[in-house]
């Protein structure tokens, strides 16, 4: 059985809790990697607006900035 898709909002909430309660950076990296892998396994939450750019090189689009600036989520587009 495939896992249920994770919404972006759910991912942000889980990352916020992780950053708030983690015992250290290694825990954030380990658990955060798993959360991110689950998020990107189904991109139905991802809007085409985030992949548009006008330059001839790559662009960076801010998807989320934690209000306390503990982490951000950025989409790189080539």
Backbone as CSV, one residue per row, in Angstrom:
resi,resn,N_x,N_y,N_z,CA_x,CA_y,CA_z,C_x,C_y,C_z
1,UNK,0.842,-1.175,0.000,0.000,0.000,0.000,0.891,1.243,0.000
2,UNK,0.602,2.171,-0.896,1.355,3.422,-1.006,0.992,4.339,0.165
3,UNK,1.980,5.082,0.700,1.637,6.044,1.749,0.777,7.170,1.193
4,UNK,-0.064,7.717,2.034,-0.930,8.824,1.620,-0.077,10.053,1.322
5,UNK,-0.396,10.786,0.251,0.393,11.975,-0.081,0.400,12.991,1.063
6,UNK,1.532,13.627,1.226,1.683,14.646,2.259,1.452,16.010,1.621
7,UNK,0.626,16.808,2.250,0.416,18.160,1.743,1.590,19.036,2.174
8,UNK,1.782,20.117,1.456,2.855,21.043,1.800,2.626,21.616,3.196
9,UNK,1.390,21.938,3.501,1.063,22.482,4.825,1.429,21.488,5.930
10,UNK,1.120,20.224,5.714,1.452,19.191,6.693,2.969,19.076,6.846
11,UNK,3.689,19.135,5.733,5.149,19.080,5.769,5.711,20.238,6.599
12,UNK,5.214,21.439,6.368,5.684,22.614,7.109,5.395,22.445,8.602
13,UNK,4.224,21.962,8.938,3.887,21.756,10.349,4.815,20.726,10.987
14,UNK,5.075,19.629,10.278,5.953,18.593,10.821,7.393,19.079,10.938
15,UNK,7.860,19.852,9.959,9.215,20.410,10.042,9.317,21.402,11.197
16,UNK,8.294,22.201,11.389,8.294,23.169,12.492,8.382,22.459,13.839
17,UNK,7.598,21.408,13.998,7.656,20.625,15.235,9.016,19.965,15.410
18,UNK,9.561,19.455,14.328,10.874,18.816,14.384,11.940,19.805,14.836
19,UNK,11.971,20.967,14.213,12.979,21.976,14.557,12.794,22.440,16.004
20,UNK,11.559,22.540,16.427,11.257,22.989,17.793,11.704,21.975,18.842
21,UNK,11.529,20.686,18.548,11.708,19.652,19.569,12.922,18.752,19.391
22,UNK,13.659,18.913,18.327,14.785,18.014,18.052,15.886,18.173,19.094
23,UNK,16.597,17.068,19.303,17.701,17.072,20.252,18.977,17.668,19.695
24,UNK,19.023,17.885,18.393,20.221,18.453,17.788,20.127,18.454,16.277
25,UNK,21.160,19.004,15.659,21.178,19.150,14.203,21.112,17.809,13.482
26,UNK,21.800,16.792,14.002,21.794,15.493,13.318,20.395,14.885,13.289
27,UNK,19.620,15.090,14.337,18.240,14.594,14.354,17.390,15.347,13.332
28,UNK,17.586,16.650,13.232,16.842,17.451,12.249,17.164,16.974,10.841
29,UNK,18.435,16.736,10.556,18.835,16.277,9.222,18.260,14.903,8.933
30,UNK,18.381,13.975,9.874,17.906,12.606,9.655,16.392,12.554,9.468
31,UNK,15.660,13.134,10.382,14.202,13.091,10.290,13.677,14.018,9.198
32,UNK,14.339,15.164,9.011,13.935,16.100,7.962,14.087,15.503,6.578
33,UNK,15.151,14.715,6.384,15.372,14.044,5.099,14.211,13.095,4.791
34,UNK,13.743,12.385,5.796,12.622,11.458,5.609,11.330,12.216,5.287
35,UNK,11.109,13.323,5.987,9.917,14.138,5.702,9.955,14.682,4.282
36,UNK,11.119,15.175,3.873,11.260,15.738,2.529,11.086,14.668,1.458
37,UNK,11.634,13.490,1.697,11.486,12.390,0.739,10.007,12.045,0.547
38,UNK,9.268,12.013,1.636,7.834,11.736,1.552,7.111,12.843,0.791
39,UNK,7.468,14.093,1.066,6.823,15.220,0.391,7.027,15.165,-1.116
40,UNK,8.257,14.950,-1.562,8.536,15.005,-3.003,8.165,13.716,-3.738
41,UNK,7.765,12.684,-3.003,7.353,11.444,-3.669,6.037,11.618,-4.430
42,UNK,5.289,12.657,-4.104,4.046,12.979,-4.811,3.980,14.499,-4.929
43,UNK,4.096,15.010,-6.136,4.149,16.462,-6.310,2.789,17.089,-6.627
44,UNK,1.702,16.432,-6.267,0.373,16.975,-6.563,0.114,18.294,-5.829
45,UNK,0.812,18.566,-4.762,0.674,19.812,-4.005,1.397,20.967,-4.682
46,UNK,2.273,20.655,-5.627,3.192,21.633,-6.212,2.536,22.377,-7.367
47,UNK,2.439,23.689,-7.256,1.804,24.518,-8.278,2.795,24.877,-9.381
48,UNK,2.319,24.949,-10.620,3.165,25.357,-11.746,3.713,26.770,-11.570
49,UNK,3.074,27.560,-10.742,3.543,28.925,-10.482,4.977,28.908,-9.961
50,UNK,5.325,27.885,-9.207,6.648,27.813,-8.590,7.755,27.437,-9.560
51,UNK,7.410,26.967,-10.743,8.461,26.536,-11.674,8.633,27.489,-12.848
52,UNK,7.990,28.634,-12.804,8.130,29.619,-13.875,9.247,30.596,-13.535
53,UNK,10.021,30.941,-14.558,11.047,31.962,-14.377,11.343,32.602,-15.719
54,UNK,11.935,33.786,-15.691,12.163,34.558,-16.908,13.628,34.692,-17.285
55,UNK,14.497,34.196,-16.485,15.919,34.392,-16.762,16.492,33.247,-17.593
56,UNK,17.714,33.457,-18.067,18.392,32.428,-18.854,19.174,31.468,-17.969
57,UNK,19.213,31.750,-16.693,19.876,30.854,-15.751,18.838,30.338,-14.758
58,UNK,19.298,29.674,-13.750,18.353,29.124,-12.784,17.745,30.242,-11.937
59,UNK,16.629,29.928,-11.310,16.020,30.871,-10.377,15.695,30.142,-9.080
60,UNK,15.557,30.916,-8.031,15.197,30.386,-6.725,13.861,30.994,-6.321
61,UNK,12.930,30.142,-5.947,11.617,30.615,-5.531,11.381,30.202,-4.083
62,UNK,11.166,31.180,-3.230,10.906,30.909,-1.824,9.493,30.354,-1.679
63,UNK,9.390,29.130,-1.176,8.086,28.516,-0.953,7.596,28.771,0.467
64,UNK,8.546,28.830,1.401,8.166,29.038,2.798,9.363,29.548,3.585
65,UNK,9.113,30.504,4.472,10.110,30.979,5.425,9.498,30.869,6.811
66,UNK,10.120,30.086,7.656,9.651,29.925,9.025,9.603,31.298,9.698
67,UNK,8.506,31.634,10.395,8.393,32.954,11.027,9.543,33.276,11.982
68,UNK,10.142,32.250,12.564,11.274,32.457,13.470,12.617,32.308,12.745
69,UNK,12.543,32.160,11.414,13.716,32.042,10.540,14.633,30.872,10.914
70,UNK,14.025,29.764,11.345,14.793,28.564,11.673,15.078,27.730,10.439
71,UNK,14.210,27.825,9.432,14.408,27.097,8.184,13.599,27.766,7.084
72,UNK,13.974,27.472,5.862,13.222,27.950,4.700,13.123,26.812,3.699
73,UNK,12.161,26.923,2.796,11.976,25.933,1.741,12.025,26.687,0.422
74,UNK,12.979,26.307,-0.413,13.238,27.012,-1.666,13.183,26.029,-2.820
75,UNK,12.587,26.455,-3.909,12.528,25.658,-5.136,13.524,26.251,-6.133
76,UNK,14.444,25.430,-6.608,15.383,25.854,-7.643,14.852,25.393,-8.989
77,UNK,14.832,26.302,-9.967,14.303,25.996,-11.297,15.371,26.312,-12.332
78,UNK,15.630,25.340,-13.214,16.587,25.542,-14.305,15.863,25.674,-15.612
